[in-house]
Amino acid sequence: MIPRVHAPGSRTIGLLTYLYGPGKREEHTDPHLVASFDGMSPDPGRDPNATLKNLQTLLDQPVQALPEHARPAKHVWHTSVRATADDRTLSDEEWEQIARRIVAATGIDPGDGRPGCRWAAVRHADDHIHIIATLVCEDGSRPDDYRSGKRAQAECRLIEKEYGLHQVTPGDGTAAQRPTSAERHKAERLGRERTAREELRETVRRAAAGTKSEEEFFDRLAAAGLLIRKRAAPSGDLLGYKVALPDDRNKNGQPVFYPGARLAPDLSLPRIRERWTIEAPAQDAAGTPLAPADRATPLTAAAARRRTASTAWQAVLVVEHDEDAVVAGHIAAAGEVLDALAQTSAAHTRHALRDAARTFERASRSHIRAERGYDHTLRQAARDLIHGGPALGRGEDGATTAMAIDMLFFLITTAGHWHAKKGHHQQAAAAHQTAKHLRTAYQSAAAQPLDNLYRHGRLLGHARLRQQSMVVHEAVPELAERILAEPGWYALAATLADAEAAGHNPAALLIDATARRELGTADSISDVLVWRLRRAAELPASTSAIAPDAPITPAPLAWPDRRAPRRSRHQP
């Protein structure tokens, strides 16, 4: 159940006209009163003798009783209370009880003999009501409606439990500002799928991903086609900025500008500047400083994705074990990596990755203020992805994309667990949904490279396959039977053989890969281990494709004696 307290208004009759009218798109049906302060207020919707003026006069009496100079200019309080899409249809009697609880909780009509305001609840749709009140109590005093929005939210959480309704994830005030109804209606009129505010938020967020200076940030905004206005102090120091879409105009034909802070709390110029703080030295898992990465030669798209996979893997350890402020910084930087990956990936993964980046935006902020600087390796990974350029959907580009998504899946899942432990319900839910989008993107990216590895594994022959199965039994005996039964086993066998040919100890690689992260919940342990091993052993992520109609006639396996379908379900 979702309450929304609107800004106070000045015309009671104007709001009543809207509530009892047909709606802006004829969406209001059977407007009628379900509750009021006295239980006897006139109902212009059901009583043919009642008028809107009658109801307005009754509600405004306490206001009109005050001397004119003492009347509040904005005296009309308005809130809507909406059930979620999967809730049952509530009766008028239930909505009456809900309305009375909301006005009591918000201080509009507290009850227990305390002075209250006059109010009425109007229902003009199955799934919601509107409550209108005038902000003068019967004794002429003002109601105690401070933070009425927060109080309404808390009461709705109790109502949901008592009425058996969908329990909405409580907010914490760190979400980006939602589009107004006027913005939504404007987008519909113009045939836009999203509002200008939402388009700008995503564009600015992408422009900030991996940037290192104001100049670079504003250059990216301009390259994205946005109109930019900067706000400077008399000294010339830049204080802020606002942006607009070129074709989003007001009634006077002027561009509609939005300040960065109105798009999202972390998109104000001061908050973006925090990303450019002096970088803390990079460290490995043991706390040893790492040498700075060489950027003299720009990375290819594939190399940028491989480095992103390694960086995400290290970031998992930070999120699991570091201080809260440092963790919050890494989670925010992970959002930049998702934005950069979505911008530069091939068409068949781009849609799911954009959905993942858009969803994770909610998980990137909480009341724990991010400490920036320690997250510079993730931010550099985002920068590498941008400068590495667009990736192809095949070959090493496609395979390293799958590798990066696989590692990011674990990072985002770990971030969701961290948010859940901290009680950040909306952020945890957003991370969980992001992981679903990443699964979809992974399935698209991994299908071809894993199929090629699968076919190579089928060609290894009986002796080599038996040898690799013995390695699995030696390294991970508790997981061996499950791994060898998976369709992806052949791809893993090919990877173990490649690692051995490159001079690595396959058993040691397996032990390290399984010790770093639990695998029991993975849909395909083999697929996960393929990417971990190929990253750790610095093997090519892809292998040459074999023609689909090429004959595959390996010797039958003696251990285990299983047959697998040609294609597997590729999931992290």
Secondary structure, DSSP 8 states (H G I E B T S, - for coil): -EEEE---BS-HHHHHHHHHS--TTS---S-EEEEESSS----TTT-TT--HHHHHHHHHHHHHTS-GGGS-SS-EEEEEEE--TTS----HHHHHHHHHHHHHHTTSS--TT---EEEEEEEEETTEEEEEEEEEETTS-----TTHHHHHHHHHHHHHHHHT--------S-S-----HHHHHHHHHTT-SS-HHHHHHHHHHHHHTT--SHHHHHHHHHHTT-EEEEEE-TTS-EEEEEEE-TT-B-TTS-B--EEHHHH-GGGSHHHHHGGGS-----B-TTS-B------SS---HHHHHHHHHHHHHHHHHHHHHS-HHHHHHHHHHHHHHHHHHHHHS-HHHHHHHHHHHHHHGGGG--SS----STTHHHHHHHHHHHHH----SSHHHHHHHHHHHHHHHHHHHHHHHHHHHTT-HHHHHHHHHHHHHHHHHHHHHHHHHHHHHHHHHHTS-HHHHHHHHHHHHHH-HHHHHHHHHSTTHHHHHHHHHHHHHTT--HHHHHHHHHHSS--TT-S-HHHHHHHHHHHHTT--S------TTS-------SSS-----SS-----
